[in-house]
Every structure is written in C-alpha cells, then in structure tokens.
Amino acid sequence: QYPNGFESLSAFAMLFTESLTILGIVNALTTIWLWLTVALLIIRYLKTTLSIALFVATLCLFLPMVYSQLLLIGKNDMFLSATILAGALHAPIGSRHFHPFGLAFVTMMSLATKATGLYILFYLWGLVLWHWYLAYRAGKASHYLTIPTFLLTLLIMFPGGLWVIRNVWVLGVPFTSEVSGFFPDEHR
C-alpha cells in the first residue's frame, strides 16, 4: 500500500547488492536516525549539550518498555516514529522558528510510509500556517515564509502523496479499507 518506508529502503539497497546483510544495515540506519532525532529533540527543548543529549537518548531507547517495542514492532512503525519525531524537531513548537524544507521532507517520508502520520503532521503544519498568518497580520509574512519557499515545500511533499493518487487510479478509493479504519468515520 505504501511506496516508501522500511521495505522500499531495503529493496532500493538490494539493487546494489544481493547480500541480505543489507537489511540489517538499513535497520541499523533507521535506528540511528531515530536515536539522533531523539538526541536533537533533547538539545532543542532541554537546551543540553550534545554529549548529554546522546547519553539521555541512548537511555531512552534502552528503557525496557521502549527497547522491547523497537524489537517487536514493524520496522515501518519505527520509521514512521522517526519521521514524526523529526517533524517535531523541524516544526515551530515553542517558538515561531522552523525549518521549512526539513519539515517538508519528513512530511513526505511520513506520508509515504503510513497515513497515520497525518494525525501529527496536520497539527505541525497548522502551527506553521498559524504563525504565517500572524506574521501576515503584522506585515512581516515574507520574513516568516515566502510564497516560493511554501510552494517548494509543497513540491517536496508531493511524492509522499503519490500512493493516494495511485490508490484512486488503481483501486478507485484514496485509502484501502484497512487504512481507512485508522480514521474516524462520522457517517456510521
């Protein structure tokens, strides 16, 4: 159902080698990405040094409750968690400053991995639009986010939504019934 995520990264890596050890390398890179994202979140929000943040991130990921889940959950779930946490890292949370291209990239990766990432990403982009609106009212919208930058972020996110277009074209519905089960249905 999804064009990206752990399986696609593994399949792409296997284009370069027939060795199955590449699957472990992709898993390790995904875990490192999650670890570094947690460390950078600690630096951003707790204002600590890199060494302390890396140590605390390591402790967080090796907590029995977290570590056991990292071993048991699907790798797409771990990949999705890393993209959502990276989205929180790039979003204007706690201040109006944000990284538009970083947020757009992780949004694209999250959308291409699982539709459930939309729950968080919708609110993160809502914060961006809210701050942009406030900057517009103050006459400083172009200082916060320019129209070309915003259009480029939409272009960066577009590939993540291609699976929705594919589903409409091939299946006749934007989401399969399995995915639709994640979203509340107000018509029931």
ABEGO torsion letter per residue (X at the ends): XBABEAAAAAAAAAAABABAAAAAAAAAAAAAAAAAAAAAAAAAAAGBBAAAAAAAAAAAAABAAAAAAAAABBAAAAAAAAAAAAAAAABBBGBABBBAAAAAAAAAAAAAABAAAAAAAAAAAAAAAAAAAAAAAAGAAAAABBAAAAAAAAAAAAAAAAAAAAAAAAAGBABBAAAAAABBBAAX
